[in-house]
Amino acid sequence: MKTALSTVIYKQAHPYLQDLLTSVDNQSDKDFDLLIINDNYTKEELEEVETQIRNTVHGINIHIEDISEKKLSIAGTRIEMLRVAKKLGYEQLVLVDADDTIAPSRMASYKQAFELDKDKVFFYNKFVTEKGEDVFKSLPKTVTSIKAVAQGNFLGLSNTGIRLSSLTDAFLDSLNEGAVAVFDWYLFSRIILDIGSGACVENADTIYRIYEDNTAGTTRDLSKEYAVKATHYSNLAKRYDYFKNLQAKLSEVDKTTLKLSNNHQGYWWSDIQMEDSYEI
């Protein structure tokens, strides 16, 4: 099966790029391609970055796709990454953010998971901090229901892999409906609802740099969570009655009474919960 590890590179994450590349070069299994999507480096800058990549990563086929002239949004670049990967014929795509790093066994573990569990459309792994601490208190072994990520999310474009052969071109085109900052949450919600289920992969950690510039941020900001959920539910309500109901419930929440939840688990945006539809 043709497998790639893919990331979107952009200038703001350049201070972290070398660490990511080194972790790619350190993979125990190098029988995969590295697909690099350029977001906003100029052509001259990209030439320097390409030299850096090829001087660091050895024994792995490297494909660099420059989409900078399209000037896409954050979500748009991720959708284009999926389109490019599918066009290049990759059947399995493992994902990582340009400011994170990966454990040496990540690609080997994902390739094995894809091979052994062909019913699963996507896989996910633990996030750990640079100190080795778990970002999420627990992760389910499988995700078969949208309830697992309806009111909190642990599926990002740095700790997941997708059986790309299961995604049609029409599905990829439809993702533009959810081209907002929290695209990861939208993407995997759509996959669960329209295509299929996922499973956790062991020994495949993503080392996650937590800082305030992350989309999720570093603080449990209830007003931000309410705004994120309002947008997220509104986008999904265009297609699914389940999210029409959640959107209606959220609109009834008295924002002045919001409190941090004891059932947080470290998941993104999981403090505001409507308990009858929350599941871990």
C-alpha positions as CSV (number, residue, x, y, z in Angstrom):
1,M,0.0,0.0,0.0
2,K,1.4,3.4,-1.0
3,T,1.8,5.5,2.2
4,A,2.9,9.0,2.8
5,L,3.6,11.2,5.9
6,S,2.4,14.7,5.1
7,T,2.7,18.1,6.6
8,V,2.0,21.7,5.6
9,I,5.0,24.0,6.1
10,Y,4.7,27.7,6.7
11,K,7.1,30.5,7.8
12,Q,5.7,30.9,11.3
13,A,6.6,27.3,12.1
14,H,10.1,27.5,10.6
15,P,11.9,27.5,14.0
16,Y,10.5,24.0,14.7
17,L,11.0,22.5,11.2
18,Q,14.4,21.1,11.8
19,D,13.1,19.1,14.9
20,L,10.3,17.7,12.8
21,L,12.6,16.7,10.0
22,T,15.0,15.0,12.4
23,S,12.2,13.0,13.9
24,V,11.2,11.9,10.3
25,D,14.7,10.9,9.6
26,N,14.8,8.8,12.8
27,Q,11.8,6.6,11.8
28,S,12.5,2.9,12.3
29,D,10.6,2.1,9.0
30,K,11.5,4.4,6.1
31,D,9.4,2.7,3.5
32,F,7.1,5.7,2.9
33,D,7.1,9.0,1.2
34,L,7.3,12.5,2.7
35,L,4.8,14.8,1.2
36,I,5.5,18.5,1.9
37,I,2.9,21.2,1.1
38,N,4.2,24.7,1.0
39,D,1.8,27.3,2.3
40,N,3.6,30.6,2.3
41,Y,7.3,30.4,1.7
42,T,8.4,32.3,-1.4
43,K,10.1,30.4,-4.2
44,E,13.5,31.6,-3.1
45,E,12.8,30.7,0.6
46,L,11.4,27.3,-0.5
47,E,14.6,26.5,-2.3
48,E,16.5,27.0,1.0
49,V,14.0,24.9,2.9
50,E,14.2,22.1,0.3
51,T,17.9,22.0,0.8
52,Q,17.4,21.8,4.5
53,I,14.9,18.9,4.1
54,R,17.1,16.9,1.7
55,N,20.1,17.4,3.9
56,T,18.2,16.1,6.9
57,V,15.9,13.3,5.7
58,H,17.6,10.3,4.2
59,G,16.3,7.1,2.6
60,I,12.8,8.5,2.1
61,N,11.3,9.7,-1.1
62,I,10.4,13.4,-0.8
63,H,7.7,15.2,-2.8
64,I,7.3,19.0,-2.3
65,E,4.1,20.6,-3.6
66,D,4.1,24.5,-3.7
67,I,0.6,25.9,-3.4
68,S,1.7,29.3,-2.1
69,E,0.3,31.1,-5.1
70,K,-3.2,29.9,-4.3
71,K,-3.1,31.9,-1.0
72,L,-5.4,29.5,0.7
73,S,-6.8,29.7,4.3
74,I,-5.4,27.3,7.0
75,A,-8.3,24.9,6.3
76,G,-7.9,25.4,2.5
77,T,-4.3,24.3,2.6
78,R,-5.3,21.1,4.5
79,I,-8.0,20.3,2.0
80,E,-5.5,20.8,-0.8
81,M,-3.0,18.5,1.0
82,L,-5.6,15.8,0.9
83,R,-6.4,16.4,-2.7
84,V,-2.7,16.4,-3.7
85,A,-2.1,13.2,-1.8
86,K,-5.0,11.5,-3.4
87,K,-4.0,12.7,-6.9
88,L,-0.5,11.3,-6.3
89,G,-2.0,7.9,-5.6
90,Y,-1.4,7.6,-1.9
91,E,-3.8,5.1,-0.3
92,Q,-2.7,5.9,3.3
93,L,-1.8,9.3,4.6
94,V,-0.3,9.9,8.1
95,L,-0.4,13.5,9.3
96,V,1.8,15.8,11.4
97,D,1.9,19.5,12.1
98,A,5.1,21.4,11.1
99,D,5.6,22.5,14.7
100,D,5.4,19.0,16.3
101,T,7.6,15.9,16.2
102,I,6.9,12.2,16.0
103,A,8.1,9.1,17.9
104,P,10.6,6.9,15.9
105,S,8.0,4.1,15.7
106,R,5.1,6.2,14.4
107,M,5.2,5.3,10.8
108,A,5.8,1.6,11.4
109,S,2.9,1.5,13.9
110,Y,0.5,3.2,11.5
111,K,1.5,1.0,8.5
112,Q,0.8,-2.0,10.6
113,A,-2.6,-0.6,11.8
114,F,-3.6,0.2,8.2
115,E,-2.7,-3.4,7.2
116,L,-4.3,-5.3,10.1
117,D,-7.5,-3.3,10.5
118,K,-8.8,-2.6,7.0
119,D,-12.3,-1.8,8.3
120,K,-11.1,1.5,9.9
121,V,-11.0,4.6,7.8
122,F,-8.8,6.6,10.2
123,F,-6.4,6.1,13.1
124,Y,-5.2,8.3,15.9
125,N,-2.5,8.3,18.5
126,K,-1.5,9.9,21.8
127,F,-0.2,13.5,22.1
128,V,2.6,13.8,24.6
129,T,4.3,17.0,25.8
130,E,8.0,17.6,25.4
131,K,8.3,16.5,29.0
132,G,6.6,13.1,28.1
133,E,3.3,13.9,29.8
134,D,0.0,12.8,28.2
135,V,-2.0,15.7,26.8
136,F,-5.3,13.8,27.0
137,K,-6.1,11.8,30.2
138,S,-7.5,8.9,28.2
139,L,-8.4,8.0,24.6
140,P,-11.0,5.5,23.5
141,K,-9.7,2.4,21.7
142,T,-12.1,3.0,18.9
143,V,-14.4,5.8,17.6
144,T,-17.6,4.4,16.1
145,S,-20.0,7.2,17.0
146,I,-20.0,10.9,16.5
147,K,-20.8,11.2,20.2
148,A,-17.1,10.6,21.0
149,V,-16.1,13.9,19.4
150,A,-19.4,15.9,19.4
151,Q,-18.6,18.0,22.5
152,G,-14.9,17.7,22.8
153,N,-12.2,16.8,20.3
154,F,-8.9,14.7,20.4
155,L,-8.5,14.2,16.6
156,G,-6.1,16.7,15.0
157,L,-4.1,16.9,11.8
158,S,-1.0,16.0,13.8
159,N,-2.0,12.8,15.6
160,T,-4.0,11.0,12.9
161,G,-3.8,9.0,9.7
162,I,-6.5,8.5,7.0
163,R,-7.2,5.7,4.6
164,L,-7.2,8.1,1.8
165,S,-8.6,5.6,-0.7
166,S,-11.9,5.7,1.3
167,L,-12.4,9.5,0.6
168,T,-14.0,10.4,-2.7
169,D,-13.2,13.5,-4.7
170,A,-16.8,14.6,-4.1
171,F,-16.3,14.3,-0.3
172,L,-13.1,16.3,-0.5
173,D,-14.8,19.0,-2.5
174,S,-17.6,19.2,0.1
175,L,-15.1,19.9,2.9
176,N,-15.0,23.5,1.9
177,E,-18.3,23.9,3.8
178,G,-16.2,23.6,7.0
179,A,-13.2,25.7,5.9
180,V,-12.8,27.4,9.3
181,A,-10.1,27.5,11.9
182,V,-11.1,24.3,13.6
183,F,-11.1,22.3,10.4
184,D,-9.6,19.2,12.0
185,W,-12.7,18.8,14.2
186,Y,-15.0,19.3,11.2
187,L,-13.0,16.9,9.0
188,F,-13.1,13.9,11.4
189,S,-16.7,14.6,12.3
190,R,-17.6,14.3,8.6
191,I,-15.5,11.2,8.2
192,I,-17.2,9.5,11.1
193,L,-20.7,10.5,9.9
194,D,-20.3,9.8,6.2
195,I,-17.5,7.2,5.8
196,G,-16.5,5.1,8.8
197,S,-14.9,4.6,12.1
198,G,-11.4,4.9,13.6
199,A,-9.1,3.2,16.1
200,C,-6.2,4.2,18.4
201,V,-2.6,3.3,17.4
202,E,-0.1,2.5,20.2
203,N,3.6,3.3,20.1
204,A,3.0,6.2,17.7
205,D,3.2,9.3,19.8
206,T,3.1,12.9,18.5
207,I,5.2,15.2,20.6
208,Y,3.0,18.3,20.8
209,R,4.2,21.8,21.4
210,I,1.6,23.5,23.4
211,Y,1.6,27.3,23.2
212,E,-1.0,30.1,22.9
213,D,-0.6,30.4,19.1
214,N,-2.0,26.9,18.7
215,T,-5.6,27.0,17.3
216,A,-6.8,25.4,20.6
217,G,-4.7,27.7,22.7
218,T,-3.3,26.9,26.1
219,T,-6.1,28.1,28.3
220,R,-9.6,26.7,28.9
221,D,-11.4,29.8,27.7
222,L,-15.2,29.3,28.0
223,S,-16.1,32.2,25.8
224,K,-13.8,31.0,23.1
225,E,-15.1,27.5,23.4
226,Y,-18.7,28.7,23.0
227,A,-17.7,30.6,19.9
228,V,-15.9,27.7,18.4
229,K,-18.8,25.3,19.1
230,A,-21.3,27.7,17.7
231,T,-19.4,27.8,14.4
232,H,-18.7,24.1,14.4
233,Y,-22.3,23.0,15.2
234,S,-23.6,25.5,12.6
235,N,-21.5,24.1,9.9
236,L,-22.5,20.5,10.6
237,A,-26.1,21.4,11.1
238,K,-26.3,22.1,7.4
239,R,-26.1,18.3,6.9
240,Y,-27.0,16.5,10.1
241,D,-30.1,16.7,12.3
242,Y,-27.9,15.6,15.2
243,F,-26.0,18.8,15.0
244,K,-29.1,20.9,14.5
245,N,-30.1,19.6,18.0
246,L,-26.7,20.4,19.5
247,Q,-26.8,23.8,18.0
248,A,-30.2,24.5,19.5
249,K,-29.1,23.2,22.9
250,L,-26.0,25.4,22.8
251,S,-28.1,28.4,22.0
252,E,-30.0,27.8,25.2
253,V,-26.9,27.8,27.4
254,D,-26.7,30.7,29.8
255,K,-23.1,31.9,29.2
256,T,-23.0,33.7,32.5
257,T,-23.3,30.4,34.3
258,L,-20.6,28.5,32.5
259,K,-18.0,26.6,34.6
260,L,-15.1,24.4,33.8
261,S,-16.1,20.7,33.6
262,N,-14.7,18.0,35.8
263,N,-15.1,15.6,32.8
264,H,-12.6,17.5,30.6
265,Q,-10.1,14.7,29.9
266,G,-7.8,17.3,28.3
267,Y,-9.9,17.2,25.1
268,W,-10.2,20.5,23.2
269,W,-13.4,22.4,23.7
270,S,-14.9,19.9,26.2
271,D,-16.0,22.2,29.1
272,I,-19.4,23.1,27.7
273,Q,-21.3,19.8,27.7
274,M,-24.8,18.7,27.1
275,E,-24.6,15.5,29.1
276,D,-27.2,13.4,27.3
277,S,-25.0,13.4,24.2
278,Y,-21.5,13.3,25.6
279,E,-19.5,10.1,25.5
280,I,-15.9,9.2,26.2
